[in-house]
């Protein structure tokens, strides 16, 4: 029988439920259990695809084309396994399903209510994931905090599942905050007590408390928490602030979180997690031989989570090269009028980030021209690749006024244009080119050297593409279209010769980089920056 673990949060949001869930899953995976993680998001949007990155951070896309919460990125990076549409459920999707069933007459004229219809649909979605993947353990993270109105149906579904399946098959891990008051020089347990009280009012007794703290928890404090929150003392787990999220699995192993969980679920605890590859990664991460500085040129830099997967990909690829990658965020709008040298001359390379819309585009294009002409390594992703095409069209191919029709639909040279199958679409949600698609790579290219193979699959999220009407003009002018979709002829990768590294990709490689499998393009980019930097010094 599949076992279910629900991770809830209290006191405040952004405590790290996703990281705790992923860390626990990693430890259980190391014990040879087949584990997956699911995120239940309380907002009414059907998915985060139409949300502004300032609102919700990046939109993470899965192989099957689902636009999902960024926490799924953590799940994949930690577990090294792909997620799907079933791993992220929103209130919007739950209600949409129930309302559609009501319209079809499925409920036979009954009054449709939160209980049982909404809660039944939540339970169905949780258990459906277990059935589809034949998992031993399903970890379900409930977004938001206990006490939020939006989270109540999810907590009620959890209460019902515990009653129906028994506490040996359905366990609650509650993540909460133990704040430190510097004036009193004391850790305070009262917020956690109130958080657990809220959970008890929903009919749920937490089985394990994971306590976020910036100071170690004393034995006396753990005893107090156990007493007032009605858990055994061994189930009060310290989650002290870590220098990197990748320390958390080892910290949870030290605190025996996985052991507590398995004993409560009455599962075997014989095989201890070794985490050999994980420890090797951390060793390289914390003991770099070199240091490089990369400029991340984007327009959502005020919220680092908007580019979360890119930042993490540099962590993975930096460790693979035994190098610390210092990412410097640069707002593209500043580059539209400011002098570029002060921003770019001190960098070892730049990455032009994905995005949508007109704002900041000209700053990205100016930066690309500067690094192309000054032989500074360049990597462009999605919109970054499209900006590289526009820049090359204007300044090398000689197409004056060339642009993307996303920015200027009256341009005389639409070198980037709306995809044919997108032209009749009016709605925005879930209508882009989404998910995993094939790409065939030219053998002699930088991309082939990075991947080491000709056939690859990468994830996409875009509406606009390279306009193949201009393909010959670009190739005649020296731009290499080194990656092509074999089914559609869509240009997936462009690059330039006689440059330390100049690669633009239409897809999102950052979405497939993990701790144990750093993405080859990011690894190659960091390697090229290192080579360029030290060759110059030599």
BAVOKE-859273 format. One record per residue (C-alpha): residue number from 1; residue in three letters; x, y, z. Coordinates in Angstrom, 2 decimals. Layout:
N
- i/aa/px/py/pz
- NUM/ALA/X/Y/Z
...
//
This chain:
538
- i/aa/px/py/pz
- 1/UNK/0.00/0.00/0.00
- 2/UNK/1.27/3.47/-0.88
- 3/UNK/2.12/5.65/2.13
- 4/UNK/1.26/9.36/2.12
- 5/UNK/3.20/12.18/3.79
- 6/UNK/1.68/15.68/3.91
- 7/UNK/3.99/18.64/4.60
- 8/UNK/2.22/21.68/6.04
- 9/UNK/3.62/25.04/7.14
- 10/UNK/2.88/27.45/9.94
- 11/UNK/3.73/30.94/11.24
- 12/UNK/4.94/32.32/7.90
- 13/UNK/5.33/31.40/4.25
- 14/UNK/8.70/30.83/2.53
- 15/UNK/10.00/28.68/5.38
- 16/UNK/11.20/26.07/2.90
- 17/UNK/8.49/23.40/2.73
- 18/UNK/9.66/22.55/-0.78
- 19/UNK/13.27/22.05/0.32
- 20/UNK/12.26/19.98/3.36
- 21/UNK/9.95/17.87/1.17
- 22/UNK/12.68/17.36/-1.43
- 23/UNK/15.30/16.56/1.23
- 24/UNK/13.07/13.99/2.92
- 25/UNK/12.26/12.46/-0.47
- 26/UNK/15.98/12.27/-1.30
- 27/UNK/16.73/10.41/1.94
- 28/UNK/13.86/7.97/1.37
- 29/UNK/14.97/7.48/-2.23
- 30/UNK/18.46/6.63/-0.95
- 31/UNK/16.83/3.96/1.20
- 32/UNK/15.54/2.39/-2.06
- 33/UNK/11.95/3.56/-1.77
- 34/UNK/10.20/4.78/-4.90
- 35/UNK/9.19/8.34/-3.98
- 36/UNK/7.55/11.31/-5.66
- 37/UNK/6.51/14.79/-4.47
- 38/UNK/3.38/16.75/-5.25
- 39/UNK/2.56/20.42/-4.66
- 40/UNK/-0.99/21.55/-3.82
- 41/UNK/-1.27/25.28/-4.48
- 42/UNK/-4.18/27.17/-2.89
- 43/UNK/-4.49/29.95/-5.48
- 44/UNK/-7.43/29.93/-7.91
- 45/UNK/-5.31/30.28/-11.08
- 46/UNK/-5.50/27.03/-13.03
- 47/UNK/-1.70/27.09/-13.24
- 48/UNK/1.09/29.68/-12.80
- 49/UNK/1.47/30.11/-16.56
- 50/UNK/-0.34/33.46/-16.66
- 51/UNK/1.17/34.79/-13.42
- 52/UNK/3.69/37.64/-13.50
- 53/UNK/7.16/36.39/-12.41
- 54/UNK/7.15/39.19/-9.81
- 55/UNK/4.06/37.54/-8.29
- 56/UNK/5.13/33.93/-8.21
- 57/UNK/8.70/33.51/-9.41
- 58/UNK/9.53/31.38/-12.42
- 59/UNK/7.02/29.11/-14.12
- 60/UNK/8.53/25.63/-14.19
- 61/UNK/7.66/23.52/-17.26
- 62/UNK/7.61/19.71/-17.20
- 63/UNK/8.26/17.25/-20.04
- 64/UNK/4.54/16.79/-20.62
- 65/UNK/4.02/20.53/-21.07
- 66/UNK/2.58/21.45/-17.68
- 67/UNK/3.21/25.00/-16.42
- 68/UNK/3.85/24.46/-12.73
- 69/UNK/5.11/25.89/-9.46
- 70/UNK/8.86/26.50/-9.11
- 71/UNK/9.00/23.99/-6.23
- 72/UNK/8.79/21.22/-8.82
- 73/UNK/12.22/22.39/-9.93
- 74/UNK/13.53/21.61/-6.44
- 75/UNK/11.90/18.18/-6.57
- 76/UNK/13.57/17.33/-9.87
- 77/UNK/16.95/18.79/-8.90
- 78/UNK/17.04/16.76/-5.67
- 79/UNK/15.50/13.47/-6.87
- 80/UNK/16.97/13.47/-10.38
- 81/UNK/13.60/12.27/-11.73
- 82/UNK/11.09/14.06/-13.96
- 83/UNK/7.78/15.38/-12.67
- 84/UNK/4.53/15.83/-14.61
- 85/UNK/1.16/17.60/-14.69
- 86/UNK/0.03/15.37/-11.80
- 87/UNK/2.73/16.75/-9.49
- 88/UNK/1.18/20.25/-9.26
- 89/UNK/-2.49/20.78/-8.48
- 90/UNK/-4.10/24.18/-7.92
- 91/UNK/-7.42/25.18/-6.41
- 92/UNK/-8.34/26.50/-9.85
- 93/UNK/-7.82/23.08/-11.42
- 94/UNK/-9.75/21.34/-8.62
- 95/UNK/-12.76/23.65/-8.95
- 96/UNK/-12.59/23.54/-12.75
- 97/UNK/-12.84/19.74/-12.67
- 98/UNK/-15.72/19.72/-10.18
- 99/UNK/-17.67/22.39/-12.09
- 100/UNK/-17.18/20.52/-15.38
- 101/UNK/-18.52/17.36/-13.75
- 102/UNK/-21.51/19.27/-12.42
- 103/UNK/-22.27/20.59/-15.91
- 104/UNK/-22.11/17.05/-17.26
- 105/UNK/-24.59/15.82/-14.66
- 106/UNK/-22.09/13.53/-12.95
- 107/UNK/-23.41/14.41/-9.48
- 108/UNK/-26.97/13.41/-10.41
- 109/UNK/-28.59/16.65/-9.32
- 110/UNK/-27.01/16.80/-5.86
- 111/UNK/-25.96/20.12/-4.32
- 112/UNK/-22.24/20.51/-5.05
- 113/UNK/-20.32/21.54/-1.92
- 114/UNK/-16.78/21.90/-0.62
- 115/UNK/-17.39/18.77/1.47
- 116/UNK/-17.55/16.18/0.00
- 117/UNK/-17.09/17.18/-3.66
- 118/UNK/-14.04/19.48/-3.49
- 119/UNK/-12.30/17.42/-0.81
- 120/UNK/-13.03/14.20/-2.73
- 121/UNK/-11.44/15.68/-5.85
- 122/UNK/-8.35/16.70/-3.83
- 123/UNK/-8.04/13.17/-2.42
- 124/UNK/-8.54/11.69/-5.88
- 125/UNK/-5.71/13.81/-7.30
- 126/UNK/-3.34/12.84/-4.49
- 127/UNK/-4.06/9.12/-4.85
- 128/UNK/-4.07/9.28/-8.65
- 129/UNK/-0.38/10.21/-8.60
- 130/UNK/0.36/7.10/-6.53
- 131/UNK/-1.62/4.86/-8.89
- 132/UNK/0.01/6.23/-12.05
- 133/UNK/3.57/5.86/-10.83
- 134/UNK/3.26/2.84/-8.55
- 135/UNK/5.09/4.77/-5.81
- 136/UNK/5.90/3.46/-2.34
- 137/UNK/5.62/6.95/-0.84
- 138/UNK/3.91/10.13/-2.07
- 139/UNK/4.95/13.37/-0.35
- 140/UNK/2.41/16.16/-0.76
- 141/UNK/3.37/19.73/0.04
- 142/UNK/0.43/22.00/0.86
- 143/UNK/1.17/25.59/-0.17
- 144/UNK/0.58/28.58/2.08
- 145/UNK/0.29/28.35/5.85
- 146/UNK/-2.11/26.78/8.32
- 147/UNK/-4.89/29.26/9.04
- 148/UNK/-5.12/30.58/5.47
- 149/UNK/-8.72/30.49/4.24
- 150/UNK/-7.54/29.15/0.88
- 151/UNK/-5.83/26.14/2.49
- 152/UNK/-8.81/24.89/4.50
- 153/UNK/-10.15/22.42/1.87
- 154/UNK/-6.70/20.84/1.60
- 155/UNK/-6.40/20.45/5.36
- 156/UNK/-9.86/18.91/5.49
- 157/UNK/-8.86/16.46/2.74
- 158/UNK/-5.76/15.59/4.77
- 159/UNK/-7.89/15.03/7.90
- 160/UNK/-10.20/12.72/5.96
- 161/UNK/-7.32/10.73/4.47
- 162/UNK/-5.77/10.20/7.90
- 163/UNK/-9.13/8.90/9.17
- 164/UNK/-9.71/6.68/6.11
- 165/UNK/-6.18/5.27/5.71
- 166/UNK/-4.98/5.37/9.32
- 167/UNK/-2.06/7.32/10.75
- 168/UNK/0.33/4.47/9.86
- 169/UNK/-0.38/5.20/6.18
- 170/UNK/-0.93/8.97/6.21
- 171/UNK/1.49/11.14/8.14
- 172/UNK/1.75/14.91/8.73
- 173/UNK/5.09/16.74/8.90
- 174/UNK/4.54/20.31/10.10
- 175/UNK/7.23/22.90/9.30
- 176/UNK/7.21/25.88/11.60
- 177/UNK/9.38/28.78/12.77
- 178/UNK/11.20/29.19/16.07
- 179/UNK/12.13/32.89/15.98
- 180/UNK/15.16/34.24/17.83
- 181/UNK/14.68/37.52/19.69
- 182/UNK/18.09/39.15/19.77
- 183/UNK/17.07/41.65/22.48
- 184/UNK/16.10/38.79/24.82
- 185/UNK/18.76/36.44/23.40
- 186/UNK/16.13/33.73/23.38
- 187/UNK/14.37/31.36/20.99
- 188/UNK/10.59/31.60/21.25
- 189/UNK/8.25/28.59/20.90
- 190/UNK/4.93/30.42/21.19
- 191/UNK/4.46/30.99/17.41
- 192/UNK/4.92/27.25/16.87
- 193/UNK/2.46/26.43/19.64
- 194/UNK/-0.14/28.69/18.01
- 195/UNK/0.57/27.15/14.61
- 196/UNK/-0.02/23.64/15.96
- 197/UNK/-3.17/24.86/17.71
- 198/UNK/-4.48/26.06/14.30
- 199/UNK/-3.71/22.63/12.87
- 200/UNK/-5.50/20.91/15.75
- 201/UNK/-8.57/23.08/15.12
- 202/UNK/-8.61/21.62/11.61
- 203/UNK/-8.67/18.15/13.20
- 204/UNK/-5.03/17.28/12.46
- 205/UNK/-2.45/16.27/15.06
- 206/UNK/1.04/16.74/13.57
- 207/UNK/3.21/13.63/13.77
- 208/UNK/6.55/15.38/13.29
- 209/UNK/7.57/19.00/13.90
- 210/UNK/10.37/20.42/11.74
- 211/UNK/11.52/23.68/13.32
- 212/UNK/13.25/26.33/11.22
- 213/UNK/15.69/28.19/13.43
- 214/UNK/18.83/30.30/13.23
- 215/UNK/20.12/28.97/16.58
- 216/UNK/20.42/25.33/17.75
- 217/UNK/17.47/23.96/19.73
- 218/UNK/18.34/22.91/23.28
- 219/UNK/17.06/19.68/24.82
- 220/UNK/14.89/21.71/27.17
- 221/UNK/13.32/23.60/24.28
- 222/UNK/12.60/20.35/22.41
- 223/UNK/10.99/18.94/25.56
- 224/UNK/8.80/22.03/25.83
- 225/UNK/7.71/21.78/22.20
- 226/UNK/6.97/18.07/22.59
- 227/UNK/4.87/18.72/25.68
- 228/UNK/2.82/21.63/24.36
- 229/UNK/2.43/20.30/20.80
- 230/UNK/1.64/16.71/21.83
- 231/UNK/4.45/15.02/19.86
- 232/UNK/7.22/12.77/21.14
- 233/UNK/10.54/14.52/21.70
- 234/UNK/12.36/12.51/19.02
- 235/UNK/9.88/13.89/16.50
- 236/UNK/10.94/17.50/17.14
- 237/UNK/13.43/18.06/14.33
- 238/UNK/15.85/20.97/14.17
- 239/UNK/16.13/22.64/10.74
- 240/UNK/18.87/25.19/11.32
- 241/UNK/19.69/27.79/8.65
- 242/UNK/22.13/26.35/6.11
- 243/UNK/24.69/28.03/3.84
- 244/UNK/23.16/26.26/0.83
- 245/UNK/19.90/24.39/0.23
- 246/UNK/22.00/21.38/-0.79
- 247/UNK/23.16/20.99/2.84
- 248/UNK/19.60/20.31/3.98
- 249/UNK/19.41/16.57/3.10
- 250/UNK/22.55/15.95/5.18
- 251/UNK/21.22/18.06/8.05
- 252/UNK/17.92/16.13/7.97
- 253/UNK/19.87/12.85/7.89
- 254/UNK/21.78/13.96/10.98
- 255/UNK/18.46/14.83/12.67
- 256/UNK/17.07/11.39/11.65
- 257/UNK/13.99/12.85/9.95
- 258/UNK/13.80/9.94/7.52
- 259/UNK/14.13/7.43/10.36
- 260/UNK/11.30/9.07/12.32
- 261/UNK/9.08/9.03/9.24
- 262/UNK/9.75/5.39/8.38
- 263/UNK/9.14/4.19/11.93
- 264/UNK/5.82/6.02/12.13
- 265/UNK/4.81/4.56/8.75
- 266/UNK/6.01/1.11/9.88
- 267/UNK/8.40/0.75/6.95
- 268/UNK/11.83/-0.94/6.91
- 269/UNK/14.77/1.21/8.05
- 270/UNK/17.60/-1.20/7.30
- 271/UNK/19.34/0.55/4.37
- 272/UNK/21.02/3.75/5.55
- 273/UNK/21.37/6.61/3.03
- 274/UNK/24.94/6.95/1.77
- 275/UNK/24.46/10.08/-0.42
- 276/UNK/27.87/9.46/-1.99
- 277/UNK/27.29/11.48/-5.18
- 278/UNK/25.60/14.24/-3.16
- 279/UNK/28.57/14.56/-0.79
- 280/UNK/30.99/14.65/-3.73
- 281/UNK/28.94/17.47/-5.27
- 282/UNK/28.98/19.41/-1.99
- 283/UNK/32.74/18.89/-1.69
- 284/UNK/33.29/20.47/-5.11
- 285/UNK/30.73/23.20/-4.43
- 286/UNK/32.38/24.29/-1.18
- 287/UNK/35.99/23.94/-2.31
- 288/UNK/36.23/25.67/-5.69
- 289/UNK/39.57/26.07/-7.44
- 290/UNK/38.48/29.09/-9.48
- 291/UNK/36.08/32.01/-9.40
- 292/UNK/34.20/33.62/-12.29
- 293/UNK/31.67/36.42/-12.61
- 294/UNK/28.65/36.05/-14.90
- 295/UNK/26.16/38.78/-15.72
- 296/UNK/22.51/37.64/-15.74
- 297/UNK/20.73/40.16/-17.96
- 298/UNK/17.00/40.11/-17.40
- 299/UNK/14.07/42.29/-16.47
- 300/UNK/12.72/40.48/-13.39
- 301/UNK/15.94/40.73/-11.36
- 302/UNK/14.22/42.30/-8.36
- 303/UNK/12.92/38.79/-7.55
- 304/UNK/15.69/36.16/-7.85
- 305/UNK/13.07/33.39/-7.85
- 306/UNK/12.02/34.62/-11.32
- 307/UNK/15.23/32.98/-12.59
- 308/UNK/15.51/30.27/-9.93
- 309/UNK/16.42/27.39/-12.26
- 310/UNK/19.12/29.47/-13.97
- 311/UNK/20.76/30.32/-10.64
- 312/UNK/20.67/26.65/-9.59
- 313/UNK/22.05/25.53/-12.96
- 314/UNK/25.08/27.73/-12.35
- 315/UNK/25.51/26.09/-8.94
- 316/UNK/25.49/22.63/-10.57
- 317/UNK/27.71/23.56/-13.52
- 318/UNK/30.07/25.54/-11.30
- 319/UNK/30.58/22.52/-9.04
- 320/UNK/31.14/20.31/-12.10
- 321/UNK/33.98/22.68/-13.11
- 322/UNK/35.25/23.10/-9.52
- 323/UNK/34.45/26.77/-9.88
- 324/UNK/32.45/29.30/-7.91
- 325/UNK/30.07/31.14/-10.25
- 326/UNK/29.23/34.59/-8.96
- 327/UNK/25.99/35.64/-10.69
- 328/UNK/25.56/39.42/-11.03
- 329/UNK/21.97/40.47/-11.87
- 330/UNK/21.83/43.30/-14.45
- 331/UNK/18.54/44.97/-15.31
- 332/UNK/18.19/45.11/-19.10
- 333/UNK/16.36/48.45/-19.04
- 334/UNK/19.49/50.16/-17.67
- 335/UNK/21.43/48.95/-20.69
- 336/UNK/19.13/50.73/-23.14
- 337/UNK/20.77/54.12/-22.55
- 338/UNK/23.71/53.70/-20.15
- 339/UNK/27.29/53.13/-21.28
- 340/UNK/27.82/49.34/-21.46
- 341/UNK/31.50/49.08/-20.48
- 342/UNK/31.03/49.69/-16.72
- 343/UNK/28.40/46.93/-16.61
- 344/UNK/30.03/44.31/-18.84
- 345/UNK/33.83/44.75/-18.95
- 346/UNK/34.45/43.16/-15.54
- 347/UNK/32.37/40.06/-16.41
- 348/UNK/33.67/36.71/-17.63
- 349/UNK/30.45/36.12/-19.59
- 350/UNK/26.78/37.05/-19.84
- 351/UNK/23.56/35.09/-19.96
- 352/UNK/20.56/36.85/-21.50
- 353/UNK/17.52/35.49/-19.74
- 354/UNK/14.08/34.42/-20.98
- 355/UNK/11.05/36.71/-20.73
- 356/UNK/8.09/38.18/-22.53
- 357/UNK/7.12/41.57/-23.90
- 358/UNK/8.83/44.71/-25.15
- 359/UNK/10.25/46.13/-21.93
- 360/UNK/14.06/45.90/-21.74
- 361/UNK/14.48/44.27/-25.16
- 362/UNK/16.77/46.94/-26.64
- 363/UNK/19.05/46.72/-23.60
- 364/UNK/19.46/42.99/-24.19
- 365/UNK/20.20/43.55/-27.88
- 366/UNK/22.83/46.22/-27.12
- 367/UNK/24.51/43.93/-24.57
- 368/UNK/24.63/41.06/-27.08
- 369/UNK/26.25/43.28/-29.72
- 370/UNK/28.85/44.40/-27.16
- 371/UNK/29.83/40.87/-26.07
- 372/UNK/29.80/39.56/-29.64
- 373/UNK/32.19/42.28/-30.79
- 374/UNK/34.37/42.10/-27.66
- 375/UNK/34.60/38.28/-27.60
- 376/UNK/32.97/37.92/-24.20
- 377/UNK/31.28/34.48/-23.78
- 378/UNK/27.52/34.64/-24.36
- 379/UNK/24.62/32.28/-23.64
- 380/UNK/21.05/33.21/-24.65
- 381/UNK/17.94/31.33/-23.53
- 382/UNK/14.58/31.59/-25.35
- 383/UNK/14.08/35.37/-25.63
- 384/UNK/17.85/35.68/-25.18
- 385/UNK/18.38/33.60/-28.31
- 386/UNK/15.76/35.65/-30.19
- 387/UNK/17.52/38.89/-29.19
- 388/UNK/20.80/37.45/-30.52
- 389/UNK/19.10/36.76/-33.86
- 390/UNK/17.68/40.31/-34.03
- 391/UNK/21.07/41.83/-33.17
- 392/UNK/22.86/39.78/-35.81
- 393/UNK/20.21/40.64/-38.41
- 394/UNK/20.63/44.38/-37.81
- 395/UNK/24.39/44.61/-37.45
- 396/UNK/25.82/41.76/-39.56
- 397/UNK/23.20/40.53/-42.03
- 398/UNK/22.29/44.16/-42.85
- 399/UNK/18.53/43.96/-42.29
- 400/UNK/17.82/47.49/-41.06
- 401/UNK/14.96/47.65/-38.58
- 402/UNK/14.85/43.86/-38.07
- 403/UNK/12.81/42.88/-35.02
- 404/UNK/10.60/40.29/-33.42
- 405/UNK/6.89/40.75/-34.18
- 406/UNK/6.33/40.36/-30.42
- 407/UNK/7.93/43.80/-30.09
- 408/UNK/7.12/45.39/-33.46
- 409/UNK/4.40/43.78/-35.54
- 410/UNK/5.00/46.35/-38.33
- 411/UNK/8.70/45.54/-38.81
- 412/UNK/9.87/45.18/-42.41
- 413/UNK/12.11/42.25/-41.38
- 414/UNK/10.32/39.91/-38.92
- 415/UNK/13.31/37.66/-38.26
- 416/UNK/11.47/36.36/-35.18
- 417/UNK/7.79/35.73/-35.81
- 418/UNK/4.74/34.19/-34.20
- 419/UNK/4.53/30.45/-34.79
- 420/UNK/1.90/29.46/-37.39
- 421/UNK/-0.08/27.33/-34.96
- 422/UNK/-0.21/30.27/-32.51
- 423/UNK/-1.73/32.83/-34.87
- 424/UNK/-5.35/31.76/-34.36
- 425/UNK/-5.09/31.41/-30.55
- 426/UNK/-6.77/34.10/-28.46
- 427/UNK/-6.53/32.70/-24.91
- 428/UNK/-3.28/32.92/-22.95
- 429/UNK/-3.29/30.05/-20.44
- 430/UNK/-1.57/26.83/-21.49
- 431/UNK/-1.49/27.74/-25.19
- 432/UNK/2.22/28.23/-25.88
- 433/UNK/4.55/25.62/-27.34
- 434/UNK/5.07/23.71/-24.12
- 435/UNK/6.96/20.62/-23.02
- 436/UNK/9.67/18.38/-24.42
- 437/UNK/10.57/18.38/-28.12
- 438/UNK/13.31/16.74/-30.17
- 439/UNK/16.32/18.58/-31.54
- 440/UNK/18.97/17.33/-33.98
- 441/UNK/22.44/18.82/-33.58
- 442/UNK/25.16/19.36/-36.19
- 443/UNK/28.23/17.26/-35.44
- 444/UNK/30.89/19.97/-35.73
- 445/UNK/29.09/22.50/-33.49
- 446/UNK/29.71/23.80/-29.96
- 447/UNK/26.37/22.28/-28.96
- 448/UNK/27.42/18.83/-30.17
- 449/UNK/30.69/19.14/-28.28
- 450/UNK/28.71/19.96/-25.12
- 451/UNK/26.05/17.24/-25.45
- 452/UNK/28.24/14.57/-27.01
- 453/UNK/25.33/13.34/-29.14
- 454/UNK/23.17/14.43/-32.06
- 455/UNK/19.65/13.66/-30.79
- 456/UNK/18.44/15.55/-27.71
- 457/UNK/15.10/16.43/-26.06
- 458/UNK/14.58/19.78/-24.34
- 459/UNK/11.69/21.68/-22.77
- 460/UNK/10.04/24.67/-24.42
- 461/UNK/7.82/27.59/-23.44
- 462/UNK/7.37/30.15/-26.22
- 463/UNK/5.08/31.54/-28.94
- 464/UNK/7.64/33.12/-31.28
- 465/UNK/10.34/31.43/-33.36
- 466/UNK/13.17/32.01/-35.79
- 467/UNK/11.63/32.94/-39.15
- 468/UNK/12.97/30.36/-41.61
- 469/UNK/12.31/32.75/-44.52
- 470/UNK/15.55/34.45/-43.46
- 471/UNK/17.52/31.26/-42.84
- 472/UNK/19.77/31.50/-45.92
- 473/UNK/20.62/35.16/-45.25
- 474/UNK/21.80/34.25/-41.74
- 475/UNK/23.83/31.23/-42.75
- 476/UNK/25.42/33.18/-45.62
- 477/UNK/26.40/35.86/-43.08
- 478/UNK/28.08/33.31/-40.78
- 479/UNK/25.48/32.39/-38.18
- 480/UNK/25.29/28.63/-37.64
- 481/UNK/21.88/27.06/-37.01
- 482/UNK/23.33/24.08/-35.21
- 483/UNK/20.13/22.64/-33.73
- 484/UNK/16.94/21.95/-35.71
- 485/UNK/13.67/20.29/-34.69
- 486/UNK/13.51/17.29/-37.06
- 487/UNK/9.70/17.34/-37.26
- 488/UNK/8.99/21.05/-37.77
- 489/UNK/12.26/22.52/-39.06
- 490/UNK/12.19/24.99/-36.15
- 491/UNK/15.62/26.49/-35.41
- 492/UNK/16.47/25.48/-31.85
- 493/UNK/20.14/26.49/-31.51
- 494/UNK/22.21/29.26/-33.10
- 495/UNK/25.92/29.85/-32.59
- 496/UNK/28.92/31.69/-34.00
- 497/UNK/32.40/30.50/-34.92
- 498/UNK/35.56/32.39/-33.97
- 499/UNK/34.12/33.30/-30.60
- 500/UNK/35.00/31.88/-27.13
- 501/UNK/31.34/30.86/-26.67
- 502/UNK/28.32/32.27/-28.45
- 503/UNK/25.26/30.03/-28.20
- 504/UNK/21.56/30.85/-28.20
- 505/UNK/18.86/28.23/-27.58
- 506/UNK/15.10/28.45/-28.12
- 507/UNK/14.44/25.92/-25.35
- 508/UNK/15.02/26.11/-21.58
- 509/UNK/18.05/24.00/-20.62
- 510/UNK/17.92/25.28/-17.03
- 511/UNK/14.80/23.17/-16.45
- 512/UNK/16.73/19.91/-16.82
- 513/UNK/19.82/20.63/-14.73
- 514/UNK/20.09/18.56/-11.53
- 515/UNK/22.68/17.99/-8.82
- 516/UNK/23.70/14.62/-10.26
- 517/UNK/23.25/15.64/-13.94
- 518/UNK/24.34/19.26/-14.50
- 519/UNK/23.10/20.49/-17.86
- 520/UNK/25.82/20.06/-20.53
- 521/UNK/25.29/23.53/-22.05
- 522/UNK/25.75/25.24/-18.68
- 523/UNK/28.80/23.08/-17.97
- 524/UNK/30.26/23.99/-21.38
- 525/UNK/29.49/27.70/-20.86
- 526/UNK/31.26/27.80/-17.47
- 527/UNK/34.20/25.85/-18.95
- 528/UNK/34.44/28.36/-21.84
- 529/UNK/34.40/31.31/-19.42
- 530/UNK/37.19/29.73/-17.38
- 531/UNK/39.27/29.04/-20.48
- 532/UNK/38.71/32.54/-21.83
- 533/UNK/39.54/34.17/-18.50
- 534/UNK/42.80/32.30/-17.86
- 535/UNK/43.98/32.39/-21.48
- 536/UNK/43.64/36.17/-21.37
- 537/UNK/45.68/36.30/-18.15
- 538/UNK/48.31/34.00/-19.65
//
